[in-house]
Amino acid sequence: MDLLLHLFYMAVVFAIGFIWGWRERENFASKKIDALLMHIDSSVHERLEESRIDIKIEKHKDVYYAYDKDNNTFMAQGSTKKELEEVLASKYSDKRFFADRDNLKEVGLQ
């Protein structure tokens, strides 16, 4: 009888230890994954910010002109939206361009 009681206690202690260990492993893995996702998110955000250029578009007669919004530097020109996008993409292939909605409405591109 003492042997059965002793085995029962050992089984209970083992089960409690197993459950506790499993939960701790899950908590550790969850924290590790959260840290990795935050790192990936910040890395992606940094890459997007590095490749981002805010532009201002002007229209004179039938030609669109794109300027860097920060320093007003001329970047490209085109007679249509598509042509302007193509010229920007060919000159600055590793960059992404963003124009304000108000600016797009002002020049008739939206």
Phi and psi in degrees as GROMACS dihedral restraints (atoms count N, CA, C in turn):
[ dihedral_restraints ]
;  ai    aj    ak    al  type     phi  dphi    fc
    3     4     5     6     1   -61.5    20    10
    4     5     6     7     1   -36.8    20    10
    6     7     8     9     1   -64.5    20    10
    7     8     9    10     1   -43.1    20    10
    9    10    11    12     1   -64.7    20    10
   10    11    12    13     1   -41.3    20    10
   12    13    14    15     1   -64.7    20    10
   13    14    15    16     1   -42.4    20    10
   15    16    17    18     1   -63.0    20    10
   16    17    18    19     1   -43.7    20    10
   18    19    20    21     1   -64.1    20    10
   19    20    21    22     1   -38.5    20    10
   21    22    23    24     1   -63.3    20    10
   22    23    24    25     1   -46.6    20    10
   24    25    26    27     1   -61.4    20    10
   25    26    27    28     1   -40.7    20    10
   27    28    29    30     1   -64.0    20    10
   28    29    30    31     1   -39.7    20    10
   30    31    32    33     1   -65.5    20    10
   31    32    33    34     1   -41.2    20    10
   33    34    35    36     1   -65.0    20    10
   34    35    36    37     1   -46.0    20    10
   36    37    38    39     1   -62.3    20    10
   37    38    39    40     1   -42.5    20    10
   39    40    41    42     1   -62.1    20    10
   40    41    42    43     1   -44.6    20    10
   42    43    44    45     1   -62.8    20    10
   43    44    45    46     1   -43.8    20    10
   45    46    47    48     1   -63.2    20    10
   46    47    48    49     1   -44.4    20    10
   48    49    50    51     1   -63.2    20    10
   49    50    51    52     1   -40.8    20    10
   51    52    53    54     1   -64.1    20    10
   52    53    54    55     1   -46.4    20    10
   54    55    56    57     1   -64.5    20    10
   55    56    57    58     1   -45.0    20    10
   57    58    59    60     1   -62.3    20    10
   58    59    60    61     1   -44.5    20    10
   60    61    62    63     1   -62.5    20    10
   61    62    63    64     1   -41.9    20    10
   63    64    65    66     1   -62.2    20    10
   64    65    66    67     1   -44.3    20    10
   66    67    68    69     1   -63.1    20    10
   67    68    69    70     1   -41.9    20    10
   69    70    71    72     1   -64.4    20    10
   70    71    72    73     1   -39.1    20    10
   72    73    74    75     1   -63.7    20    10
   73    74    75    76     1   -42.4    20    10
   75    76    77    78     1   -63.8    20    10
   76    77    78    79     1   -42.5    20    10
   78    79    80    81     1   -62.7    20    10
   79    80    81    82     1   -43.7    20    10
   81    82    83    84     1   -62.2    20    10
   82    83    84    85     1   -46.0    20    10
   84    85    86    87     1   -63.9    20    10
   85    86    87    88     1   -40.1    20    10
   87    88    89    90     1   -63.6    20    10
   88    89    90    91     1   -44.1    20    10
   90    91    92    93     1   -64.8    20    10
   91    92    93    94     1   -39.9    20    10
   93    94    95    96     1   -64.8    20    10
   94    95    96    97     1   -43.4    20    10
   96    97    98    99     1   -65.0    20    10
   97    98    99   100     1   -42.5    20    10
   99   100   101   102     1   -59.9    20    10
  100   101   102   103     1   -42.3    20    10
  102   103   104   105     1   -64.0    20    10
  103   104   105   106     1   -42.1    20    10
  105   106   107   108     1   -64.2    20    10
  106   107   108   109     1   -42.6    20    10
  108   109   110   111     1   -65.1    20    10
  109   110   111   112     1   -38.4    20    10
  111   112   113   114     1   -64.9    20    10
  112   113   114   115     1   -40.2    20    10
  114   115   116   117     1   -64.4    20    10
  115   116   117   118     1   -44.6    20    10
  117   118   119   120     1   -63.4    20    10
  118   119   120   121     1   -44.1    20    10
  120   121   122   123     1   -61.1    20    10
  121   122   123   124     1   -44.3    20    10
  123   124   125   126     1   -68.3    20    10
  124   125   126   127     1   -35.0    20    10
  126   127   128   129     1   -66.0    20    10
  127   128   129   130     1   -44.1    20    10
  129   130   131   132     1   -64.5    20    10
  130   131   132   133     1   -42.3    20    10
  132   133   134   135     1   -61.2    20    10
  133   134   135   136     1   -42.8    20    10
  135   136   137   138     1   -62.7    20    10
  136   137   138   139     1   -42.6    20    10
  138   139   140   141     1   -64.3    20    10
  139   140   141   142     1   -40.7    20    10
  141   142   143   144     1   -64.3    20    10
  142   143   144   145     1   -41.9    20    10
  144   145   146   147     1   -66.4    20    10
  145   146   147   148     1   -36.3    20    10
  147   148   149   150     1   -66.5    20    10
  148   149   150   151     1   -34.2    20    10
  150   151   152   153     1   -92.7    20    10
  151   152   153   154     1    -2.5    20    10
  153   154   155   156     1   -85.3    20    10
  154   155   156   157     1   134.0    20    10
  156   157   158   159     1  -131.0    20    10
  157   158   159   160     1   122.3    20    10
  159   160   161   162     1   -83.5    20    10
  160   161   162   163     1   129.5    20    10
  162   163   164   165     1  -120.4    20    10
  163   164   165   166     1   159.7    20    10
  165   166   167   168     1  -121.7    20    10
  166   167   168   169     1   133.1    20    10
  168   169   170   171     1  -111.8    20    10
  169   170   171   172     1   134.8    20    10
  171   172   173   174     1  -121.7    20    10
  172   173   174   175     1   150.5    20    10
  174   175   176   177     1  -123.2    20    10
  175   176   177   178     1   123.8    20    10
  177   178   179   180     1  -125.5    20    10
  178   179   180   181     1   120.3    20    10
  180   181   182   183     1    58.3    20    10
  181   182   183   184     1  -118.1    20    10
  183   184   185   186     1  -112.5    20    10
  184   185   186   187     1    23.5    20    10
  186   187   188   189     1  -120.6    20    10
  187   188   189   190     1   134.7    20    10
  189   190   191   192     1   -97.5    20    10
  190   191   192   193     1   136.8    20    10
  192   193   194   195     1  -121.6    20    10
  193   194   195   196     1   132.5    20    10
  195   196   197   198     1  -107.8    20    10
  196   197   198   199     1   133.2    20    10
  198   199   200   201     1  -126.7    20    10
  199   200   201   202     1   145.4    20    10
  201   202   203   204     1   -65.3    20    10
  202   203   204   205     1   124.0    20    10
  204   205   206   207     1   -67.4    20    10
  205   206   207   208     1   -29.8    20    10
  207   208   209   210     1   -73.2    20    10
  208   209   210   211     1   -42.2    20    10
  210   211   212   213     1  -124.3    20    10
  211   212   213   214     1     8.1    20    10
  213   214   215   216     1    60.4    20    10
  214   215   216   217     1    29.9    20    10
  216   217   218   219     1   -82.9    20    10
  217   218   219   220     1   134.2    20    10
  219   220   221   222     1   -63.9    20    10
  220   221   222   223     1   136.4    20    10
  222   223   224   225     1  -120.0    20    10
  223   224   225   226     1   -41.8    20    10
  225   226   227   228     1  -166.5    20    10
  226   227   228   229     1   167.6    20    10
  228   229   230   231     1  -144.0    20    10
  229   230   231   232     1   155.7    20    10
  231   232   233   234     1  -165.2    20    10
  232   233   234   235     1   155.1    20    10
  234   235   236   237     1   -86.1    20    10
  235   236   237   238     1   -15.0    20    10
  237   238   239   240     1  -134.0    20    10
  238   239   240   241     1   167.3    20    10
  240   241   242   243     1   -60.7    20    10
  241   242   243   244     1   -44.9    20    10
  243   244   245   246     1   -62.2    20    10
  244   245   246   247     1   -43.5    20    10
  246   247   248   249     1   -63.7    20    10
  247   248   249   250     1   -41.7    20    10
  249   250   251   252     1   -62.1    20    10
  250   251   252   253     1   -43.8    20    10
  252   253   254   255     1   -62.1    20    10
  253   254   255   256     1   -41.9    20    10
  255   256   257   258     1   -64.5    20    10
  256   257   258   259     1   -42.1    20    10
  258   259   260   261     1   -65.3    20    10
  259   260   261   262     1   -45.1    20    10
  261   262   263   264     1   -59.9    20    10
  262   263   264   265     1   -44.5    20    10
  264   265   266   267     1   -64.5    20    10
  265   266   267   268     1   -36.1    20    10
  267   268   269   270     1   -76.0    20    10
  268   269   270   271     1   -35.6    20    10
  270   271   272   273     1   -78.1    20    10
  271   272   273   274     1   -33.4    20    10
  273   274   275   276     1  -131.0    20    10
  274   275   276   277     1    68.6    20    10
  276   277   278   279     1   -65.8    20    10
  277   278   279   280     1   -24.3    20    10
  279   280   281   282     1   -97.2    20    10
  280   281   282   283     1    11.8    20    10
  282   283   284   285     1  -115.6    20    10
  283   284   285   286     1   158.5    20    10
  285   286   287   288     1  -120.7    20    10
  286   287   288   289     1   140.5    20    10
  288   289   290   291     1  -114.6    20    10
  289   290   291   292     1   139.2    20    10
  291   292   293   294     1  -133.5    20    10
  292   293   294   295     1   128.5    20    10
  294   295   296   297     1  -120.4    20    10
  295   296   297   298     1   148.0    20    10
  297   298   299   300     1   -65.1    20    10
  298   299   300   301     1   147.3    20    10
  300   301   302   303     1   -60.5    20    10
  301   302   303   304     1   -40.9    20    10
  303   304   305   306     1   -60.8    20    10
  304   305   306   307     1   -39.6    20    10
  306   307   308   309     1   -65.3    20    10
  307   308   309   310     1   -41.9    20    10
  309   310   311   312     1   -64.3    20    10
  310   311   312   313     1   -40.4    20    10
  312   313   314   315     1   -65.4    20    10
  313   314   315   316     1   -41.2    20    10
  315   316   317   318     1   -58.4    20    10
  316   317   318   319     1   -39.4    20    10
  318   319   320   321     1   -96.7    20    10
  319   320   321   322     1     2.6    20    10
  321   322   323   324     1    79.7    20    10
  322   323   324   325     1    27.1    20    10
  324   325   326   327     1  -101.1    20    10
  325   326   327   328     1     3.9    20    10
